[in-house]
Amino acid sequence: MNDIPSVLSIAGTDPSGGAGIHADLKTFQECRAYGMAVVTSVVAQNTEGVRNVWHLPVEALEEQIKAVLEDIEPRVVKTGMIATPAMIEKTADLLDGTNIPLVIDPVMVATSGDSLMEDESTSLMKKRLFPLAEVVTPNMAETELLTGITIRSREDGEKAARVIVEDMGVTAAVVKGGHADGDAEDIIYYNGELDVVRAPRTETKHTHGTGCTFSAAIAAYLARGEDVKGAIQKSKDFISHAISETLGIGRGNGPVNHWGLRLTIEELLKK
């Protein structure tokens, strides 16, 4: 039997193709992993914002996850938008005990600023899903919501990363600094050590789906056998290129370029 690295995304949709499971599947493919996806919520959104959200019944979520796990066990599971408490409980129940590494992108707010998660879900996600996680990748706003720590400096980010790991049971935390000033600097706390990955900042409004793409890349690289730090570093390179080679699509916050490591925008536009 072929030992193909496979990754499962459990997340919401994006019909404009820049975020959610659409971004995850593109990323898995570019990182040479076989991508699978379970839909949690159907989101009517585009680069200008979220128009409406329909959460699937918990039974639909359960049957999708079971269908995958019973046939093709993924090497890594990545979760994105899991909006309701019942969905979080069911996902945790199904993943607990599988020993499949879990990467969590704690999607709470879209790039456009629209809320994507019920308030009660945040505390439940910390209680049920975080202890199962290999890597959690909150941005600054999400980190503040999760920890109650206001991020104003690198020291604040380091403190928050420690809290996520030591108090919430996560193996590794990546506090993303994409919304800060200066270089795009992410703080890692793993195995009791602090580290930083950084890249030059690209001034662009086209950052739709950056969080989904970054965490999906981490999941794919882990599935391919990279260790945690190696997967994070490679994913930082991936998302940095995806942002710097932006496609310029959409009237709002456009999607990143999931071909970024292979094809520049100039190459994509060649006849």
VEXZA-736570 format. One record per residue (C-alpha): x, z, y; residue in one letter. Coordinates in pm, 1 decimal, padded with zeros to 6 digits. Example, Ala and Ser with C-alpha at 12.3 -4.5 7.8 and 13.67 -1.06 7.14 Angstrom:
<seros>
<sero px="01230.0" pz="00780.0" py="-00450.0" r="A"/>
<sero px="01367.0" pz="00714.0" py="-00106.0" r="S"/>
</seros>
This chain:
<seros>
<sero px="00000.0" pz="00000.0" py="00000.0" r="M"/>
<sero px="00130.3" pz="-00087.4" py="00347.2" r="N"/>
<sero px="00246.9" pz="00214.9" py="00544.2" r="D"/>
<sero px="00113.4" pz="00091.0" py="00877.7" r="I"/>
<sero px="00115.1" pz="00354.5" py="01154.5" r="P"/>
<sero px="-00246.6" pz="00405.0" py="01257.9" r="S"/>
<sero px="-00394.2" pz="00598.5" py="01550.0" r="V"/>
<sero px="-00753.0" pz="00705.1" py="01614.5" r="L"/>
<sero px="-00892.3" pz="00740.1" py="01966.0" r="S"/>
<sero px="-01198.1" pz="00958.6" py="02021.8" r="I"/>
<sero px="-01316.5" pz="00885.4" py="02374.4" r="A"/>
<sero px="-01564.1" pz="00716.6" py="02605.0" r="G"/>
<sero px="-01597.3" pz="00351.4" py="02697.1" r="T"/>
<sero px="-01503.8" pz="00144.5" py="03001.3" r="D"/>
<sero px="-01673.8" pz="-00196.2" py="03016.3" r="P"/>
<sero px="-01424.3" pz="-00306.7" py="03282.1" r="S"/>
<sero px="-01146.3" pz="-00257.4" py="03026.3" r="G"/>
<sero px="-00908.8" pz="-00032.1" py="03217.3" r="G"/>
<sero px="-00969.2" pz="00313.6" py="03074.6" r="A"/>
<sero px="-01118.7" pz="00497.8" py="02777.9" r="G"/>
<sero px="-01105.9" pz="00348.7" py="02430.3" r="I"/>
<sero px="-01049.8" pz="00002.7" py="02576.5" r="H"/>
<sero px="-00721.6" pz="00112.5" py="02732.6" r="A"/>
<sero px="-00630.1" pz="00311.9" py="02422.3" r="D"/>
<sero px="-00669.7" pz="00017.7" py="02186.4" r="L"/>
<sero px="-00466.2" pz="-00211.1" py="02412.9" r="K"/>
<sero px="-00192.9" pz="00051.9" py="02431.1" r="T"/>
<sero px="-00185.8" pz="00113.3" py="02056.7" r="F"/>
<sero px="-00147.0" pz="-00259.8" py="02000.6" r="Q"/>
<sero px="00137.1" pz="-00293.5" py="02251.6" r="E"/>
<sero px="00312.9" pz="00007.2" py="02096.7" r="C"/>
<sero px="00281.7" pz="-00150.5" py="01749.8" r="R"/>
<sero px="00031.2" pz="00089.4" py="01598.9" r="A"/>
<sero px="-00299.5" pz="00004.0" py="01433.0" r="Y"/>
<sero px="-00573.9" pz="00125.3" py="01664.8" r="G"/>
<sero px="-00912.5" pz="00270.3" py="01570.2" r="M"/>
<sero px="-01177.5" pz="00413.7" py="01801.7" r="A"/>
<sero px="-01472.1" pz="00652.3" py="01788.4" r="V"/>
<sero px="-01711.4" pz="00632.5" py="02084.4" r="V"/>
<sero px="-01825.1" pz="00962.1" py="02237.2" r="T"/>
<sero px="-02003.8" pz="00834.3" py="02547.6" r="S"/>
<sero px="-02103.2" pz="00498.9" py="02688.4" r="V"/>
<sero px="-01989.5" pz="00486.8" py="03049.7" r="V"/>
<sero px="-02113.7" pz="00231.7" py="03301.7" r="A"/>
<sero px="-01806.5" pz="00211.9" py="03523.5" r="Q"/>
<sero px="-01571.1" pz="-00030.7" py="03690.9" r="N"/>
<sero px="-01272.4" pz="-00009.9" py="03923.5" r="T"/>
<sero px="-01496.5" pz="00123.3" py="04202.2" r="E"/>
<sero px="-01643.3" pz="00417.0" py="04014.3" r="G"/>
<sero px="-01876.5" pz="00554.7" py="03750.6" r="V"/>
<sero px="-02239.0" pz="00444.3" py="03775.3" r="R"/>
<sero px="-02391.3" pz="00618.6" py="03475.9" r="N"/>
<sero px="-02301.0" pz="00794.2" py="03151.1" r="V"/>
<sero px="-02489.1" pz="00818.1" py="02822.5" r="W"/>
<sero px="-02357.7" pz="01069.0" py="02569.0" r="H"/>
<sero px="-02405.0" pz="00972.3" py="02205.7" r="L"/>
<sero px="-02587.9" pz="01211.3" py="01971.7" r="P"/>
<sero px="-02352.4" pz="01451.5" py="01796.5" r="V"/>
<sero px="-02463.9" pz="01302.7" py="01465.1" r="E"/>
<sero px="-02334.1" pz="00961.6" py="01575.7" r="A"/>
<sero px="-01998.3" pz="01112.7" py="01669.2" r="L"/>
<sero px="-01976.7" pz="01296.2" py="01335.8" r="E"/>
<sero px="-02060.0" pz="00989.5" py="01126.7" r="E"/>
<sero px="-01803.8" pz="00775.8" py="01308.9" r="Q"/>
<sero px="-01522.3" pz="01026.8" py="01258.9" r="I"/>
<sero px="-01611.3" pz="01082.7" py="00894.4" r="K"/>
<sero px="-01625.3" pz="00709.0" py="00829.2" r="A"/>
<sero px="-01268.3" pz="00668.7" py="00954.4" r="V"/>
<sero px="-01118.6" pz="00978.0" py="00790.9" r="L"/>
<sero px="-01270.5" pz="00895.8" py="00453.1" r="E"/>
<sero px="-01109.3" pz="00551.2" py="00448.2" r="D"/>
<sero px="-00805.2" pz="00521.8" py="00678.4" r="I"/>
<sero px="-00645.3" pz="00854.3" py="00761.6" r="E"/>
<sero px="-00472.3" pz="00815.1" py="01098.8" r="P"/>
<sero px="-00120.5" pz="00942.3" py="01148.6" r="R"/>
<sero px="-00223.0" pz="01070.2" py="01492.2" r="V"/>
<sero px="-00556.3" pz="01134.7" py="01665.9" r="V"/>
<sero px="-00588.5" pz="01103.3" py="02041.1" r="K"/>
<sero px="-00886.7" pz="01246.0" py="02230.7" r="T"/>
<sero px="-01002.3" pz="01146.2" py="02575.1" r="G"/>
<sero px="-01348.8" pz="01198.0" py="02718.5" r="M"/>
<sero px="-01541.9" pz="01447.4" py="02504.4" r="I"/>
<sero px="-01798.3" pz="01553.6" py="02757.4" r="A"/>
<sero px="-02037.7" pz="01799.9" py="02594.2" r="T"/>
<sero px="-01986.1" pz="02136.3" py="02422.2" r="P"/>
<sero px="-02157.7" pz="02014.8" py="02105.6" r="A"/>
<sero px="-01923.3" pz="01716.3" py="02082.8" r="M"/>
<sero px="-01617.8" pz="01936.6" py="02128.4" r="I"/>
<sero px="-01736.2" pz="02178.6" py="01859.0" r="E"/>
<sero px="-01803.3" pz="01896.4" py="01612.3" r="K"/>
<sero px="-01471.7" pz="01720.7" py="01682.5" r="T"/>
<sero px="-01279.5" pz="02045.2" py="01636.1" r="A"/>
<sero px="-01467.8" pz="02121.3" py="01312.5" r="D"/>
<sero px="-01382.0" pz="01779.6" py="01169.1" r="L"/>
<sero px="-01015.1" pz="01779.9" py="01272.8" r="L"/>
<sero px="-00935.7" pz="02142.3" py="01191.3" r="D"/>
<sero px="-00745.6" pz="02163.1" py="00865.3" r="G"/>
<sero px="-00655.1" pz="01792.7" py="00849.3" r="T"/>
<sero px="-00294.1" pz="01850.9" py="00966.8" r="N"/>
<sero px="-00317.4" pz="01527.7" py="01167.8" r="I"/>
<sero px="-00121.0" pz="01561.1" py="01495.5" r="P"/>
<sero px="-00355.6" pz="01562.4" py="01794.4" r="L"/>
<sero px="-00280.1" pz="01433.2" py="02144.4" r="V"/>
<sero px="-00529.9" pz="01550.1" py="02406.6" r="I"/>
<sero px="-00587.8" pz="01378.9" py="02737.6" r="D"/>
<sero px="-00824.0" pz="01637.2" py="02891.2" r="P"/>
<sero px="-01036.6" pz="01383.6" py="03077.0" r="V"/>
<sero px="-01237.8" pz="01571.4" py="03335.7" r="M"/>
<sero px="-01244.7" pz="01343.2" py="03639.5" r="V"/>
<sero px="-01211.8" pz="00964.5" py="03660.2" r="A"/>
<sero px="-00952.2" pz="00800.2" py="03887.4" r="T"/>
<sero px="-01241.0" pz="00724.2" py="04124.4" r="S"/>
<sero px="-01313.5" pz="01098.4" py="04152.7" r="G"/>
<sero px="-01629.4" pz="01100.1" py="03941.4" r="D"/>
<sero px="-01680.7" pz="01399.8" py="03711.2" r="S"/>
<sero px="-01684.8" pz="01310.9" py="03340.5" r="L"/>
<sero px="-01721.8" pz="01650.2" py="03172.3" r="M"/>
<sero px="-01981.1" pz="01926.6" py="03171.3" r="E"/>
<sero px="-01849.6" pz="02254.9" py="03318.8" r="D"/>
<sero px="-01897.7" pz="02454.5" py="02997.7" r="E"/>
<sero px="-01689.8" pz="02200.0" py="02807.5" r="S"/>
<sero px="-01364.1" pz="02291.6" py="02980.9" r="T"/>
<sero px="-01346.8" pz="02645.5" py="02844.9" r="S"/>
<sero px="-01463.6" pz="02533.0" py="02502.2" r="L"/>
<sero px="-01199.5" pz="02257.9" py="02491.6" r="M"/>
<sero px="-00929.6" pz="02518.6" py="02558.6" r="K"/>
<sero px="-01070.4" pz="02747.6" py="02290.2" r="K"/>
<sero px="-01140.5" pz="02494.9" py="02009.9" r="R"/>
<sero px="-00929.1" pz="02180.9" py="02062.2" r="L"/>
<sero px="-00612.0" pz="02302.7" py="02235.3" r="F"/>
<sero px="-00494.6" pz="02517.1" py="01939.5" r="P"/>
<sero px="-00501.1" pz="02199.3" py="01727.4" r="L"/>
<sero px="-00296.8" pz="01996.0" py="01976.6" r="A"/>
<sero px="00054.6" pz="01863.1" py="01941.7" r="E"/>
<sero px="00060.9" pz="01737.9" py="02302.3" r="V"/>
<sero px="-00173.8" pz="01791.4" py="02598.4" r="V"/>
<sero px="-00132.7" pz="01570.1" py="02907.1" r="T"/>
<sero px="-00324.7" pz="01703.3" py="03209.7" r="P"/>
<sero px="-00269.9" pz="01566.4" py="03560.1" r="N"/>
<sero px="-00229.2" pz="01806.3" py="03850.1" r="M"/>
<sero px="-00601.9" pz="01845.7" py="03921.9" r="A"/>
<sero px="-00681.1" pz="01898.4" py="03554.6" r="E"/>
<sero px="-00394.5" pz="02146.6" py="03524.2" r="T"/>
<sero px="-00536.5" pz="02350.9" py="03809.7" r="E"/>
<sero px="-00881.3" pz="02353.9" py="03647.1" r="L"/>
<sero px="-00736.5" pz="02451.8" py="03310.7" r="L"/>
<sero px="-00501.3" pz="02726.0" py="03428.6" r="T"/>
<sero px="-00636.6" pz="02841.9" py="03764.5" r="G"/>
<sero px="-00287.6" pz="02784.7" py="03910.6" r="I"/>
<sero px="-00267.1" pz="02588.2" py="04233.4" r="T"/>
<sero px="00009.4" pz="02327.1" py="04197.5" r="I"/>
<sero px="00211.8" pz="02306.9" py="04516.9" r="R"/>
<sero px="00564.5" pz="02292.5" py="04378.6" r="S"/>
<sero px="00764.9" pz="02213.6" py="04069.6" r="R"/>
<sero px="00778.6" pz="02585.8" py="03994.2" r="E"/>
<sero px="00397.0" pz="02597.8" py="03995.2" r="D"/>
<sero px="00388.4" pz="02308.2" py="03749.8" r="G"/>
<sero px="00639.3" pz="02479.4" py="03523.9" r="E"/>
<sero px="00437.1" pz="02800.7" py="03527.3" r="K"/>
<sero px="00119.3" pz="02610.3" py="03442.7" r="A"/>
<sero px="00288.6" pz="02421.8" py="03157.5" r="A"/>
<sero px="00400.2" pz="02753.3" py="03008.8" r="R"/>
<sero px="00047.6" pz="02891.8" py="03032.2" r="V"/>
<sero px="-00098.4" pz="02588.7" py="02852.2" r="I"/>
<sero px="00147.1" pz="02628.2" py="02565.0" r="V"/>
<sero px="00187.9" pz="03004.3" py="02539.4" r="E"/>
<sero px="-00165.5" pz="03115.6" py="02622.4" r="D"/>
<sero px="-00370.4" pz="02824.4" py="02484.9" r="M"/>
<sero px="-00187.1" pz="02751.8" py="02161.5" r="G"/>
<sero px="-00067.2" pz="02399.8" py="02240.8" r="V"/>
<sero px="00263.0" pz="02278.9" py="02092.8" r="T"/>
<sero px="00374.7" pz="02077.6" py="02398.2" r="A"/>
<sero px="00234.9" pz="02038.0" py="02749.9" r="A"/>
<sero px="00305.1" pz="01751.4" py="02988.2" r="V"/>
<sero px="00192.9" pz="01833.2" py="03342.3" r="V"/>
<sero px="00179.9" pz="01494.6" py="03509.6" r="K"/>
<sero px="00295.6" pz="01459.9" py="03867.3" r="G"/>
<sero px="00156.9" pz="01116.4" py="03944.1" r="G"/>
<sero px="-00053.7" pz="01252.9" py="04228.8" r="H"/>
<sero px="00233.4" pz="01440.4" py="04396.6" r="A"/>
<sero px="00481.4" pz="01313.7" py="04655.1" r="D"/>
<sero px="00822.7" pz="01164.7" py="04577.8" r="G"/>
<sero px="00918.3" pz="01028.8" py="04236.5" r="D"/>
<sero px="00656.8" pz="01033.6" py="03961.0" r="A"/>
<sero px="00781.6" pz="01349.6" py="03790.0" r="E"/>
<sero px="00621.7" pz="01499.3" py="03478.5" r="D"/>
<sero px="00701.3" pz="01852.5" py="03360.6" r="I"/>
<sero px="00734.5" pz="01913.1" py="02986.5" r="I"/>
<sero px="00722.9" pz="02250.0" py="02814.9" r="Y"/>
<sero px="00808.1" pz="02232.4" py="02444.4" r="Y"/>
<sero px="00982.9" pz="02463.5" py="02198.0" r="N"/>
<sero px="01032.8" pz="02722.3" py="02470.2" r="G"/>
<sero px="01219.7" pz="02478.9" py="02694.9" r="E"/>
<sero px="01129.1" pz="02310.7" py="03021.7" r="L"/>
<sero px="01222.4" pz="01949.5" py="03083.7" r="D"/>
<sero px="01133.0" pz="01669.3" py="03324.4" r="V"/>
<sero px="01076.4" pz="01296.5" py="03287.0" r="V"/>
<sero px="01066.6" pz="01094.0" py="03605.3" r="R"/>
<sero px="01033.0" pz="00740.1" py="03733.7" r="A"/>
<sero px="01031.5" pz="00578.5" py="04079.0" r="P"/>
<sero px="00688.1" pz="00588.4" py="04238.5" r="R"/>
<sero px="00503.8" pz="00258.8" py="04283.9" r="T"/>
<sero px="00277.7" pz="00245.7" py="04588.2" r="E"/>
<sero px="-00042.2" pz="00087.6" py="04455.8" r="T"/>
<sero px="-00411.2" pz="00161.7" py="04433.1" r="K"/>
<sero px="-00426.1" pz="-00001.1" py="04089.8" r="H"/>
<sero px="-00392.9" pz="00307.8" py="03870.2" r="T"/>
<sero px="-00721.7" pz="00300.5" py="03679.2" r="H"/>
<sero px="-00664.0" pz="00426.9" py="03325.5" r="G"/>
<sero px="-00314.5" pz="00568.4" py="03374.1" r="T"/>
<sero px="-00394.7" pz="00895.9" py="03198.7" r="G"/>
<sero px="-00561.3" pz="00724.6" py="02903.1" r="C"/>
<sero px="-00274.6" pz="00479.2" py="02868.3" r="T"/>
<sero px="00002.4" pz="00739.8" py="02890.8" r="F"/>
<sero px="-00150.2" pz="00969.8" py="02629.6" r="S"/>
<sero px="-00236.6" pz="00675.6" py="02403.0" r="A"/>
<sero px="00126.5" pz="00563.3" py="02415.4" r="A"/>
<sero px="00241.8" pz="00913.9" py="02318.5" r="I"/>
<sero px="00004.8" pz="00906.6" py="02021.1" r="A"/>
<sero px="00127.3" pz="00562.8" py="01913.8" r="A"/>
<sero px="00495.0" pz="00653.6" py="01938.8" r="Y"/>
<sero px="00435.0" pz="00975.7" py="01743.9" r="L"/>
<sero px="00262.5" pz="00768.3" py="01476.7" r="A"/>
<sero px="00569.4" pz="00546.2" py="01464.2" r="R"/>
<sero px="00790.9" pz="00843.8" py="01388.3" r="G"/>
<sero px="00924.4" pz="00948.1" py="01728.4" r="E"/>
<sero px="00966.8" pz="01318.5" py="01790.4" r="D"/>
<sero px="00766.7" pz="01479.7" py="02070.6" r="V"/>
<sero px="01025.6" pz="01438.1" py="02346.0" r="K"/>
<sero px="01112.2" pz="01085.5" py="02238.2" r="G"/>
<sero px="00745.5" pz="00986.5" py="02237.3" r="A"/>
<sero px="00693.5" pz="01132.4" py="02584.0" r="I"/>
<sero px="00999.4" pz="00956.3" py="02728.6" r="Q"/>
<sero px="00904.4" pz="00619.3" py="02580.2" r="K"/>
<sero px="00548.6" pz="00663.1" py="02704.9" r="S"/>
<sero px="00677.6" pz="00743.1" py="03053.2" r="K"/>
<sero px="00868.8" pz="00414.9" py="03048.8" r="D"/>
<sero px="00558.9" pz="00234.9" py="02922.2" r="F"/>
<sero px="00323.0" pz="00366.5" py="03190.5" r="I"/>
<sero px="00580.8" pz="00321.2" py="03467.5" r="S"/>
<sero px="00612.9" pz="-00048.2" py="03385.7" r="H"/>
<sero px="00236.1" pz="-00078.2" py="03347.7" r="A"/>
<sero px="00193.4" pz="00054.8" py="03702.1" r="I"/>
<sero px="00482.4" pz="-00133.2" py="03864.5" r="S"/>
<sero px="00366.1" pz="-00465.8" py="03715.7" r="E"/>
<sero px="00007.0" pz="-00410.9" py="03827.9" r="T"/>
<sero px="-00244.7" pz="-00687.4" py="03760.5" r="L"/>
<sero px="-00430.9" pz="-00660.0" py="04090.9" r="G"/>
<sero px="-00766.8" pz="-00685.5" py="03913.9" r="I"/>
<sero px="-01085.0" pz="-00539.6" py="04062.6" r="G"/>
<sero px="-01212.3" pz="-00444.7" py="04406.7" r="R"/>
<sero px="-01131.4" pz="-00075.2" py="04366.3" r="G"/>
<sero px="-00870.6" pz="00119.0" py="04170.0" r="N"/>
<sero px="-00769.7" pz="-00162.6" py="03938.0" r="G"/>
<sero px="-00632.5" pz="-00125.7" py="03584.8" r="P"/>
<sero px="-00266.4" pz="-00093.0" py="03494.5" r="V"/>
<sero px="-00088.2" pz="-00374.7" py="03313.3" r="N"/>
<sero px="-00087.2" pz="-00297.5" py="02941.9" r="H"/>
<sero px="00155.9" pz="-00587.7" py="02891.7" r="W"/>
<sero px="00394.4" pz="-00416.3" py="03133.1" r="G"/>
<sero px="00686.4" pz="-00369.0" py="02893.8" r="L"/>
<sero px="00665.2" pz="-00727.5" py="02765.5" r="R"/>
<sero px="00525.7" pz="-00944.7" py="03041.1" r="L"/>
<sero px="00551.8" pz="-00923.8" py="03419.3" r="T"/>
<sero px="00261.3" pz="-01036.6" py="03632.5" r="I"/>
<sero px="00457.3" pz="-01354.8" py="03714.8" r="E"/>
<sero px="00497.3" pz="-01434.6" py="03344.4" r="E"/>
<sero px="00130.2" pz="-01369.0" py="03280.3" r="L"/>
<sero px="00030.0" pz="-01614.0" py="03553.0" r="L"/>
<sero px="00247.8" pz="-01898.4" py="03423.8" r="K"/>
<sero px="00056.5" pz="-02196.6" py="03289.0" r="K"/>
</seros>
